[in-house]
Amino acid sequence: MTVSPNALWDNVLALISENVSEQQYNTWFKPIAFESFNEDTKTVLVQVPSPFVYEYLEENYVDLLSKVLCREFGAGTRLAYRVVTDREHGLVQVLEGEPSGTEPVAPKTRANQSPNILDGVAPADELDSQLNPHQTFSNFIEGDSNKLPRSVGMSIAEHPQTPQFNPMFIYGPSGCGKTHLVNAIGNRTKQLYPQKRVLYISARLFQVQYVDATRQNTINDFIKFYQTIDLLIVDDVQEWITAKGTQDTFFHVFNHLFRNGKRIVLACDRPPVDLQGMNERLITRFSCGLIAELEKPNTKLCEDILRSIIRRNGLQIPEEVILYVAQTANGSVRDLEGVINSLMAYSVVYNRKIDVNLAERIVKRAMKVDDHPLTVDDILETVCNHFGVTTAAVGSKSRKRELVTARQVSMYLAQKYTKMPAARIGKLVGGRDHSTVLHSCTQVEQRLKTDSAFSAEVSSIENAFKLKKA
């Protein structure tokens, strides 16, 4: 009596269940769906729900699978996987496992093309790392606002094999030096370990590559390319907030690199907890290493950065100009560089002496100068004065109606008028967490739409801000 392939597969699963734990069986083997058996090629085709499952089976259970397949289907039986790579678009990829007793052949992978990414798995010395060679630790000036991220970044570059601080998640506002720091980490790593495959890429370009790979049905090649990287640096990951497919794909890349001891460095404009819309499982992975905040440089660090730029370019700029620009730059390194470039251009084109008057003209044109930016303390004080309560009471755990209203309005206006993340605002308003801040903002926004009297009160508070700043 001939046994059907489906029955043989049931026997395979039964044998596997006897050799692994119940949890291992339910996690890795139960989701496998038998599709067909080709007698001519002696190939068993099964479907697995994701590339991650395929990778894990091949890395951890390939010997067990080969033995039980050969026992039930015959010697030399091969296993092929139909891998679901994109559920949303119904895309799958067929991959073939290795038969028992053969040496695995290293697969040739191709990245979905973008400028500077090479076909195939290029050797480390041929891979374009896409790093900016001018952004190094030697010209990344240290200060109080960046001491921890800089020190840890240097340690990662010098000891990439250690598992500490992986991934490193760097966040901070625009212009604080995130891109410079992650490039410095990559450049230092390449300098010390030229054999390492280092790649810097923006989140937006990664997303474009993913979309192209999906359309061309080369998603497996795309994933495999990124899984060959030793140090992967991704900038501006907040760009993925609405890109579910990109998030899912990066999740598998992340898992593969992390499991194999490869380095991951991420840069973002906010901490992981504030990435509303990002897949929760990805947020937990972003948070499992080191989360390092890069704050905007203070005036002293701005002065040091300006002097470094001036010295590096062989310029001569009076000290009073340096002090003026540092005090008005709003803590943005990009603004500092832009002002210096503009000063030199005006000086050369118009044959004009560089002085404070020229700096004032350029700063007004190049930067949005706010001599008195609002702080959370300013907002708390104004809100409390309006509602006739104290800041201590607002910061307490009291649930009195007037205090809850003042607390929620303070959080709402703080998020509206400052550049602080929700987590920081919550700490300053009574030590709340970010979820409380987000809930408060939602409550205020909904009430503004339906309660005209409340809307008038909030407008009155905002007008008080304007009068203070006038």
Salt bridges, closest charged atoms under 4 A:
GLU35 OE1 - ARG82 NE 2.89
GLU55 OE1 - HIS256 ND1 3.79
GLU55 OE1 - ARG259 NH2 3.87
GLU59 OE2 - HIS256 ND1 3.73
GLU59 OE1 - ARG259 NH2 3.30
ASP86 OD2 - HIS89 ND1 2.93
GLU96 OE2 - ARG78 NE 2.66
ASP119 OD1 - ARG110 NE 3.44
GLU142 OE1 - ARG150 NH1 3.68
GLU158 OE2 - ARG188 NH2 3.35
ASP230 OD1 - LYS262 NZ 2.98
GLU239 OE1 - ARG204 NH2 2.45
ASP248 OD2 - LYS244 NZ 3.08
ASP248 OD1 - ARG281 NH2 3.47
ASP269 OD1 - ARG270 NE 2.69
GLU293 OE1 - ARG424 NH2 2.67
GLU303 OE1 - ARG307 NH2 3.80
ASP304 OD2 - LYS300 NZ 2.89
ASP304 OD1 - ARG307 NH1 3.65
GLU319 OE2 - ARG307 NH2 2.29
ASP370 OD2 - LYS469 NZ 3.18
ASP451 OD2 - ARG447 NE 3.40
GLU457 OE2 - HIS386 NE2 3.20
GLU462 OE2 - LYS416 NZ 2.76
